[in-house]
C-alpha cells in the first residue's frame, strides 16, 4: 500500500472464507463515514474478485488490490 494511504479501519479477515471477508467489508462500510478508508486483509482469492465488484456496484472508490505475503489487501474509500 502506498505510504499516502492511511486506512481509517483495517479488517483482518485472513482466517475467513468467502463470503466472510466481503461481509466484514460491508459491515465496516455501514459504520464508516464518507471519506473513510477501509482496508481488508483476506487469504481467500475470491475476495480479490468479489470485493472490487461490490465496490463498483455500491458506487464507492477502489483504491487498490494488493498481493501481500500470503494474503490480499483490498483498499476502499467510502464516497457515498
Secondary structure, DSSP 4 states (H G I P E B T S, - for coil): --TT---SEEEE-TT--TTHHHHHHHHHHHHPPTT-EEEEEES-TTHHHHHHHHHHHHT-EEEEEEE-SSSEEEEEE---
